[in-house]
Amino acid sequence: MMKTLTAIGLVLGMASSAYALENEAFVAQIGTFNGATVTQSNGHNEAVAFQLGNANGATIAQTSNKDPGSNKALGIQLGNLNTATITQTSANDLKNRAATLQVGNFNHATVTQH
């Protein structure tokens, strides 16, 4: 339970309203077959995929062609088959930020930034 509350705290900490053109997405899934896909483009993109258990699977794709533009992504998976893929492309490579946290079972994470 404490891990869940900590993860949710991290998720809420990523949310902001500092920019006029923002895309924000939050996906929370607790059990069984799971699966989430988030695609964002143009603007300041922020996405979080939180999955607690079972088959899992999350994909986040972000593209920001604006300068300055930014991409922020967080994938959290705590148990079972896991797989996280984050792909980020921006006009300014320094504006891509991604993190994944996987705790138990099969795990696999891929982060690609351009």
Buried (B, 14 or more C-beta within 10 A) or exposed (E): EEEBEEBBEBBEEBEEEEBEEBBBBBBBBEEEEBBBEBBBBEBBBBBBBBBBBBBBBBBBBBBBEBEEBBBBBBBBBBBBBBBBBBBBBBEEEEBBBBBBBBEEBEBBBEBEBE
